[in-house]
Amino acid sequence: MKRGHESHATDDEGSDSKEILQDAAEAAYGRDRLLAALTLMIGVGLAVALPFALRAGAEFFLPVTAALVIAIALVPMLEWFERRGLPSALSALICVLLLLTVANVAVASIVLPAAEWVRLLPERIGRIQETLAPLLDVYANLERFIEDIVTEFGRDAESSQRTVTVETPNSLVDIIATSAPFAAIQMFFAVLVIFFFLSGWTGMRKRTIVGRSSFGGAMTTARVIQQVVDSTSTYLGTITAVNILMGLIVAFALWMIDMPTPLMWGGIVAVLNYIPYLGPIASIMLLGLGGLMAFPDPWYALLPALSFALIHLVEANFITPMVVGRRLTINPLLILVSLSFWAWVWGTTGALLAVPLLIILKTVLAAAGKPDIAGFLFEEGTLTGHHHEEALDDPEAATNSR
């Protein structure tokens, strides 16, 4: 009789212990669900707010981001000077001076002639209309629409000739001097960011690596930093070389067909080619407009745009894949998403920065690990009860695992 009472007491204790473990498992599961839900809401909130914050704070974020991307691309040059025994500050100063020299040459060869073309555009509207007349006759149903547009252009041109005077700057210094004061401050601020980033790069990288608590963490940090620098500088370096080569070839082709200011057009297509997909389309449209302004024959006026289209076809399908290779191959969908996002946030400058920023983000995520959002939501996060069922089936194991 006594043994029966002991057995009954043991069963009661076992059931009570199981209930306690089950309650603990349910409490732990509820806590995890709450933390996961809060994490998800905070993440979604930050993801939604970040683009608007970047867009609203473009006066600060845009020059800083552009300066950091340029500075990262200049790091290999900085390290080359440092290996020759030059101090970091002097090496950074040389890099900045070379950058400003290249920018000044670009302004002299592109912006100044382009300003002259813009000044001549109202005067050439009549020539464009005469050049397009034979082609517009083919599309009789669109003739009245096009004539109305040309008429409106003519009216705007007459009024603008009476009120607007275009003064072309002579250099990058003149552009900064004639720009709005805030824009000039932004450019100066960006140059300072580049200089101080480069001058402190070696020490900053050393402190970042040495400051890790473990050798493995230090090696991982060093590897990520080097990968970001290598991928960004390699992409910008190779694409710059390809674009300059293509710009020179386009300039030579335009010179052969007597297109005015061929070097300017070569520089324009070289700069626009940094913008994937949309840049070449914009180049074709600008060259088509320039051809109509320069040549009276409608078919001959199409030669500048056709010449660039053929050259770009060879560059995009043969030269760039051969030079860049598979190492920097990026999913076209990611490029389009990045391009549309940064163009919406920061306009044309954002479109120019889209691919370098995508490369930096992709490199960091590849080293740190990509977030598994689907797994977070449907396997271990807020939208599943699978772990709850496991906890109820085996509450002791679920409690011990926590």
Number of C-alpha atoms within 10 A of each C-alpha: 5 6 8 9 10 11 11 11 12 12 12 12 12 12 12 12 13 15 13 14 21 20 16 17 24 19 13 17 20 13 12 15 19 14 14 18 16 13 14 17 12 12 12 12 11 12 11 11 11 12 16 12 13 16 17 13 13 15 14 14 15 20 20 20 17 19 21 18 20 21 26 23 22 22 22 15 17 27 18 12 18 17 10 9 10 14 14 20 17 16 22 28 18 16 22 20 14 12 15 15 13 12 14 18 14 18 21 17 20 20 22 17 19 18 15 13 16 11 17 13 18 18 15 17 18 16 16 23 18 16 20 18 15 13 13 17 11 10 10 10 10 11 15 12 11 15 14 11 12 16 15 12 15 17 12 12 18 13 11 12 13 8 8 10 9 11 11 16 17 13 18 18 14 11 16 17 13 14 12 11 10 10 15 16 13 18 15 13 16 21 22 15 20 23 23 15 18 28 21 13 20 15 12 13 15 12 11 13 20 16 11 14 9 11 11 10 14 17 14 16 19 16 14 18 17 13 17 20 21 18 20 25 22 17 20 20 15 14 18 16 15 20 23 18 15 23 26 20 17 27 24 16 19 24 15 10 14 13 21 18 16 24 20 22 27 26 23 23 27 25 20 20 26 21 22 17 14 14 19 21 17 16 22 19 13 17 25 18 17 21 25 26 22 17 19 16 15 17 14 14 24 18 20 27 21 15 18 25 17 11 15 20 13 13 17 13 10 11 15 16 13 11 12 16 10 9 9 13 11 13 8 11 9 12 18 15 13 20 26 15 16 22 17 14 21 22 14 15 15 22 24 22 22 24 24 22 19 18 19 19 12 17 20 16 13 12 15 12 10 10 9 8 11 10 10 15 15 13 14 16 22 18 13 14 15 12 14 18 13 13 22 16 12 15 22 17 14 21 18 9 7 8
